Amino acid sequence: MQTTLGTLLRASTYGRYRFLAADESKTVLRNKLRSLVIEFKMQLSAWVILDNHYHLLLKSHVGDELPKFIGRLHGSVSHELNRQAGIRRRMWDNYWDTCIRSDTDYWTHFNYIHHNPVKHGYAAKMGDWSFSSYRWYAKHKGEDWLADVLTKFPVKDFTDSRDSS
């Protein structure tokens, strides 16, 4: 399996509050993410959005674009969700990025991202969660392809204090 190595990015909501609990809120984040990936000419390989955090596996062609990208993403999502709620509040904690250094690292994180809803009890199976790229891969690459990737690169527990349920 060939990859273009990239960056793992994860971000949490402020105080781990479930600002993204409603599907509509997740949809706002997903749609803004899609438009900014195109605008910034990034390659988004895998993603998942949960109630209080998200993970992305992406590649930027310009190294200093990531902070601008995240600033725009968080700013516009905060603005929209605050507007809908009729309040002003801080929505995001910081974000953390990790350089993907090998194909094994890439595919293991690919699987970890898709497994995250199962890990946190949001879904029984990876394909049950609609706010992730898993279903896209199931449709375009097939369940057998996903099973093969999972067999070759099993999910590791990359748990840290920033990745809470």
C-alpha positions in Angstrom: 0.0 0.0 0.0 1.5 3.2 -1.1 1.1 6.4 0.9 2.0 10.0 0.8 3.2 10.6 4.3 1.7 13.5 6.1 0.5 14.9 9.4 -1.8 13.5 12.1 -3.8 16.3 13.6 -6.1 16.1 16.6 -8.0 18.9 18.3 -10.3 19.0 21.4 -13.1 21.2 22.3 -12.5 23.6 25.2 -12.8 21.8 28.5 -13.7 18.7 26.6 -17.3 20.1 26.4 -19.5 18.3 23.9 -19.9 21.3 21.6 -20.2 18.9 18.6 -22.8 16.5 20.2 -25.5 17.4 17.7 -25.2 15.9 14.2 -25.8 19.4 12.9 -22.7 20.7 14.7 -20.6 17.8 13.3 -22.0 18.6 9.9 -20.9 22.3 10.2 -17.3 21.1 11.0 -17.3 18.4 8.3 -18.5 20.9 5.6 -16.0 23.6 6.6 -13.2 21.0 6.7 -14.1 19.9 3.2 -14.1 23.4 1.8 -10.8 24.4 3.5 -9.0 21.3 2.3 -9.8 22.3 -1.2 -9.0 26.0 -0.6 -5.6 25.1 1.0 -4.9 22.4 -1.6 -4.4 19.8 1.1 -4.9 16.0 0.8 -7.2 14.7 3.5 -6.6 10.9 3.8 -8.7 10.1 6.9 -10.9 11.9 9.3 -13.3 11.4 12.2 -15.5 13.9 14.2 -16.7 13.0 17.7 -18.7 15.1 20.2 -15.6 16.7 21.8 -12.7 16.1 19.5 -11.6 15.2 16.0 -8.7 13.5 14.2 -7.4 14.2 10.7 -4.7 12.5 8.6 -3.7 15.0 6.0 -0.9 16.3 3.8 -0.1 20.0 3.2 2.1 21.0 0.4 3.3 24.1 2.2 4.6 23.5 5.7 3.5 26.7 7.3 -0.1 26.4 6.1 -1.3 24.1 8.9 -1.7 26.8 11.6 -3.6 29.0 9.1 -5.8 26.1 8.1 -6.6 25.3 11.7 -7.2 28.9 12.6 -9.7 29.3 9.8 -11.3 25.9 10.6 -11.8 26.6 14.3 -12.7 30.3 13.8 -15.3 29.7 11.2 -16.9 26.7 13.0 -16.9 28.6 16.3 -18.5 31.6 14.6 -21.2 29.5 13.0 -22.1 27.3 16.0 -22.0 30.3 18.3 -24.3 32.2 15.9 -26.7 29.3 15.8 -26.8 29.1 19.6 -27.0 32.9 20.0 -24.1 33.1 22.3 -20.3 33.7 22.3 -18.0 31.1 23.8 -14.6 29.7 23.4 -15.0 26.4 21.6 -11.5 25.0 21.0 -8.6 23.9 23.0 -5.3 23.8 21.2 -4.5 21.3 18.5 -1.7 18.8 18.3 0.0 17.6 15.2 2.3 14.6 14.7 4.6 14.0 11.7 3.9 10.6 10.1 7.3 9.1 9.4 6.6 5.7 7.9 4.0 3.8 5.9 3.4 1.7 9.1 2.8 4.8 11.1 0.5 6.2 8.4 -1.7 3.1 8.1 -1.8 2.4 11.8 -3.1 6.0 12.4 -5.5 5.6 9.5 -7.0 2.6 11.3 -6.9 4.4 14.7 -8.9 7.3 13.3 -11.6 5.1 11.9 -11.7 3.0 15.1 -12.0 6.1 17.4 -15.9 6.1 17.5 -15.7 2.4 18.6 -13.1 3.2 21.2 -15.2 5.9 22.7 -18.4 4.0 22.6 -20.2 6.0 19.9 -20.5 3.0 17.6 -20.3 -0.8 17.7 -18.4 -1.0 14.4 -16.3 1.4 12.4 -18.8 1.5 9.6 -21.7 2.5 11.9 -20.3 6.0 12.5 -21.3 8.5 9.8 -18.9 11.3 10.7 -15.8 9.6 9.5 -14.1 8.8 6.2 -14.6 5.1 6.8 -17.8 4.8 4.8 -16.1 6.6 1.8 -13.4 4.0 1.8 -15.9 1.2 2.2 -17.8 2.5 -0.9 -14.8 3.3 -3.1 -12.2 0.7 -2.0 -14.4 -2.0 -0.5 -14.8 -3.7 2.9 -12.2 -6.3 1.9 -9.6 -3.6 1.3 -10.4 -2.0 4.7 -10.2 -5.4 6.4 -6.8 -6.0 4.7 -5.5 -2.7 5.9 -6.7 -3.4 9.4 -5.1 -6.9 9.4 -1.8 -5.6 8.2 -1.8 -2.5 10.5 -3.8 -3.3 13.6 -5.2 -0.5 15.7 -2.9 0.6 18.5 -4.0 2.5 21.5 -2.5 5.9 21.1 -4.4 7.2 24.1 -3.2 10.4 25.7 -4.9 13.0 27.9 -5.9 15.1 24.8 -7.9 12.2 23.3 -10.7 11.8 25.9 -14.3 10.7 25.4 
